[in-house]
Amino acid sequence: MKVLYSSLLCLFYMVSLLPMWLHYLFADVLYYLLYYVIRYRLQVVRKNLASSFPEKTQPELRQIEKGFYHWFCDYLAESVKLMTISKGNLQKRMVFKGTEVVDEIVESGQSCAVYLGHYGNWEWITSLPLWVTPKAQCGQIYHPLENSVFDTLFLRLRQRMGAVCISMQDTLRKILEFRKEGQPVVIGYISDQKPNWFNIHHWVDFLHHDTPVLTGTERIARKVNHAVFYMDVRRIKRGYYEAEFKLMTREPQKMEEYQITDIYYQMLEESIRKAPEYWLWSHNRWSRTHEEFNERFEVIDGKVIAKSPQT
């Protein structure tokens, strides 16, 4: 295992050293292969786009579709470049706005929860420690990869700029540890994933779909009273992004249940509608329907329970 990891790390490192223009040349070649030859998850992408934008014509949908594959290949190339890109270069390419509000909140002793989506380049968001006060420990919640070699490799990439990766199942425990130590944190949560059946507690109207959503971010923020932000990511041009902190609330415990989650999805949809090609359309986001949930499960005392099979 160590030999495999060392070999993979060496390969990634050597490829990462290539200049950015060459990374994008490889991305252009990869785009042709994924879109025209392999047709990677093309039916999923087309189904998602058509159902999310029923008002758009076929030519408009095809334009978004091609734009998505172009961006996705750029995202892969940019992620590899993260292995060796300098801090100064990354600061030019991933610019954060609204950090003064984050710094003010951290200085007051309150920590921050930041909602993200699979939009833009979420790997480069890990450069946030270069922009906020050093009094804050930045981090991101992640789902460990099944392949331990790739998991170790991506942990190295995502923690290179000073942020820490926190496994999903350890989120609350780790945050409580930071609070006990008196360490304020700024934690990013990519919260637009598809929940498993037993974690479905809330549904929202999102991109013309009745959508089951994760609510863990809201529950944690309410429990530990973190200020809650939405990070509005924009792609300025190829290889350049802006990420703006937009304060949702400093008092999550005063918000109605699921209100923060609803606001997050409203803001995420606004971001997607402005430039839809930069969201992860290849994810089979809407494979779980409300009808199937009602047929198979019931909620008892806040817990999702599988219904007994009909006899």
C-alpha positions in Angstrom: 0.0 0.0 0.0 2.8 2.4 0.9 4.6 1.7 -2.4 1.4 2.3 -4.4 0.7 5.6 -2.6 4.3 6.7 -3.1 4.1 5.9 -6.8 0.8 7.7 -7.2 2.0 10.7 -5.2 5.1 10.9 -7.4 3.1 10.8 -10.6 0.6 13.4 -9.4 3.5 15.6 -8.3 5.3 15.4 -11.6 2.2 16.1 -13.6 1.2 18.9 -11.3 4.5 20.7 -12.0 3.5 21.2 -15.6 2.5 24.8 -16.5 -1.1 25.8 -16.2 -1.6 26.2 -20.0 -0.5 22.6 -20.5 -3.0 21.4 -17.9 -5.7 23.1 -19.8 -4.5 21.6 -23.1 -4.8 18.2 -21.5 -8.3 19.3 -20.2 -9.3 20.1 -23.8 -8.3 16.7 -25.0 -10.1 15.0 -22.1 -13.2 17.0 -22.9 -13.2 15.5 -26.4 -12.8 12.0 -25.0 -15.3 12.3 -22.2 -18.0 14.0 -24.3 -17.7 12.6 -27.8 -16.0 9.2 -27.2 -16.8 7.8 -23.7 -19.9 9.9 -23.4 -19.4 9.9 -19.6 -22.7 9.9 -17.8 -24.2 11.8 -20.7 -27.7 10.5 -20.2 -27.7 11.5 -16.6 -26.5 15.0 -17.5 -29.2 15.4 -20.2 -31.9 14.1 -17.9 -30.9 16.5 -15.1 -30.6 19.5 -17.4 -33.9 18.9 -19.2 -35.9 18.5 -16.0 -34.2 21.4 -14.3 -34.7 23.9 -17.1 -38.0 22.9 -18.9 -38.2 26.5 -20.3 -35.0 26.1 -22.3 -34.7 25.0 -25.9 -32.7 22.0 -27.0 -29.9 24.2 -28.5 -29.7 26.0 -25.1 -29.5 22.8 -23.2 -26.8 21.5 -25.5 -24.8 24.6 -24.9 -25.0 24.2 -21.1 -24.2 20.5 -21.5 -21.0 21.2 -23.5 -20.1 24.0 -21.1 -20.4 21.6 -18.2 -18.1 19.0 -19.7 -15.5 21.7 -20.6 -15.7 23.0 -17.0 -15.6 19.6 -15.5 -12.4 18.7 -17.3 -10.9 22.0 -16.2 -11.9 21.2 -12.6 -10.0 17.9 -12.8 -6.9 19.6 -14.2 -7.1 22.3 -11.6 -7.4 19.8 -8.8 -4.2 18.1 -10.0 -2.4 21.4 -10.1 -3.3 22.0 -6.5 -0.5 19.6 -5.6 2.2 22.1 -6.4 0.6 25.5 -7.1 2.2 28.3 -5.1 0.2 30.1 -2.5 0.6 33.4 -4.4 -0.6 32.0 -7.7 -3.6 30.4 -6.0 -4.5 33.6 -4.3 -4.6 35.3 -7.7 -6.8 32.5 -9.1 -9.2 32.0 -6.1 -10.2 35.3 -4.6 -12.4 35.4 -1.5 -14.6 38.4 -0.7 -16.4 39.3 2.5 -13.7 37.8 4.7 -13.7 40.9 6.9 -17.1 39.8 8.2 -15.8 36.4 9.0 -12.8 37.9 10.8 -15.0 40.1 12.8 -17.2 37.2 13.9 -14.1 35.0 14.8 -12.6 37.9 16.7 -15.8 38.1 18.8 -15.3 34.4 19.7 -18.0 32.9 17.5 -17.2 30.2 14.9 -18.6 30.0 11.4 -20.4 27.3 9.3 -20.1 27.9 5.5 -22.5 26.3 3.1 -21.1 25.3 -0.3 -22.3 23.4 -3.3 -20.5 21.3 -5.9 -20.2 24.4 -7.9 -17.1 26.1 -9.4 -13.9 24.7 -8.0 -14.5 23.4 -4.4 -11.0 21.9 -4.2 -9.5 25.4 -4.5 -11.8 26.6 -1.7 -9.4 24.8 0.6 -7.1 27.9 0.2 -9.3 29.9 2.6 -6.7 29.9 5.4 -4.7 32.2 3.2 -7.4 34.8 3.4 -9.0 34.8 6.9 -7.6 35.6 10.3 -5.0 33.1 11.6 -7.1 32.9 14.8 -9.5 30.7 13.0 -8.9 27.0 12.2 -10.4 26.4 8.7 -11.7 23.0 7.7 -14.0 21.1 5.5 -16.2 18.2 6.0 -15.5 15.3 3.6 -16.7 11.8 2.9 -13.7 9.4 3.0 -13.0 7.6 -0.3 -13.4 3.8 -0.4 -9.9 3.5 -1.9 -7.5 4.3 0.9 -4.7 5.2 -1.4 -6.7 7.9 -3.2 -8.2 9.0 0.1 -4.8 9.7 1.5 -3.7 11.5 -1.7 -6.8 13.8 -1.6 -6.3 14.5 2.1 -2.8 15.7 1.2 -4.2 18.0 -1.5 -7.1 19.4 0.6 -5.0 20.1 3.6 -2.0 21.6 1.8 -3.0 25.2 2.4 -3.7 24.8 6.2 -7.3 23.6 6.3 -8.1 20.4 8.1 -10.4 17.7 6.7 -13.0 16.3 9.0 -14.7 13.0 8.3 -18.5 13.3 8.1 -19.1 10.9 10.9 -16.7 12.8 13.2 -18.1 16.3 12.4 -19.9 17.1 15.7 -17.3 15.4 17.9 -14.4 17.3 16.3 -16.2 20.7 16.4 -17.0 20.1 20.1 -13.3 19.4 20.7 -12.3 22.7 19.0 -14.9 24.5 21.2 -13.6 22.9 24.4 -10.1 24.0 23.4 -11.3 27.6 22.8 -10.4 27.4 19.1 -12.8 29.2 16.8 -13.3 27.5 13.5 -14.6 28.2 10.0 -15.9 25.0 8.6 -17.1 24.4 5.0 -20.0 22.0 4.3 -20.8 20.8 0.8 -24.4 20.2 1.4 -26.0 19.5 -2.0 -25.4 15.8 -1.9 -28.1 13.1 -2.1 -28.9 11.8 1.4 -29.4 8.1 2.0 -33.0 7.0 2.7 -32.6 7.0 6.5 -31.2 10.5 6.5 -34.1 12.1 4.7 -36.0 14.5 7.0 -36.8 17.4 4.8 -37.7 18.1 1.1 -37.3 21.4 -0.8 -38.3 22.7 -4.2 -35.0 22.9 -6.0 -34.6 23.3 -9.7 -38.1 22.1 -10.4 -37.6 19.0 -8.4 -39.1 17.8 -5.1 -35.7 17.2 -3.6 -34.6 15.3 -0.4 -31.8 17.2 1.3 -29.2 16.9 4.0 -30.0 18.8 7.1 -26.9 18.0 9.2 -25.2 21.3 8.6 -28.2 23.2 10.0 -28.5 20.9 13.0 -24.8 21.3 13.9 -24.9 25.1 13.4 -27.9 25.3 15.7 -26.5 23.0 18.3 -23.1 24.9 18.6 -24.5 28.4 17.6 -22.2 29.0 14.7 -22.7 32.0 12.4 -23.9 30.6 9.1 -22.7 31.8 5.7 -23.4 30.9 2.1 -20.4 30.9 -0.2 -21.4 32.3 -3.6 -18.8 31.1 -6.1 -18.4 32.7 -9.5 -16.1 31.6 -12.3 -14.6 34.9 -13.7 -12.7 33.2 -16.6 -10.8 30.0 -17.2 -8.7 29.3 -14.1 -10.0 32.3 -12.1 -12.8 32.3 -9.4 -14.3 34.5 -6.8 -15.9 33.2 -3.7 -18.0 35.6 -1.7 -19.2 35.1 1.9 -22.9 35.9 2.3 -24.1 36.0 5.9 -27.3 34.0 6.4 -27.6 34.4 10.2 -25.5 34.9 13.3 -28.3 33.5 15.5 -29.2 30.0 14.0 -30.9 29.0 17.2 -33.6 31.7 16.6 -34.4 30.4 13.1 -37.3 28.0 12.4 -36.4 24.4 11.9 -35.1 23.8 8.3 -35.3 27.5 7.5 -31.5 27.8 7.1 -31.6 24.7 4.8 -34.3 26.3 2.7 -32.4 29.5 2.4 -29.3 27.7 1.4 -31.0 25.9 -1.4 -32.6 29.1 -2.6 -29.2 30.8 -2.8 -27.6 27.8 -4.4 -30.3 27.7 -7.1 -29.7 31.4 -7.8 -26.0 30.7 -8.3 -26.7 27.8 -10.6 -29.2 29.7 -12.7 -26.7 32.5 -13.4 -24.2 30.1 -14.8 -25.6 26.5 -14.8 -22.6 24.9 -16.6 -20.5 25.1 -13.4 -22.6 22.7 -11.2 -22.0 19.0 -11.0 -24.8 17.7 -13.4 -23.3 14.2 -13.7 -24.5 13.4 -10.2 -27.7 11.4 -10.2 -29.2 13.9 -7.8 -32.9 13.1 -8.1 -33.0 9.3 -8.1 -35.0 9.2 -4.8 -38.5 10.4 -5.1 -41.0 11.6 -2.4 -43.5 9.0 -3.6 -41.0 6.1 -3.2 -40.0 7.4 0.2 -43.7 7.5 1.4 -44.2 3.9 0.1 -41.1 2.4 1.8 -40.6 4.5 4.9 -42.3 6.3 7.8 -41.1 8.8 10.3 -41.6 7.9 14.0 -40.4 10.3 16.7 -38.1 12.0 14.2 -36.5 8.7 13.0 -36.9 7.3 9.5 -38.1 3.7 9.8 -38.6 1.2 7.0 -42.2 0.0 6.7 -42.9 -3.7 7.2 -43.4 -5.6 3.9 -47.0 -6.3 3.0 -48.1 -9.8 3.7 
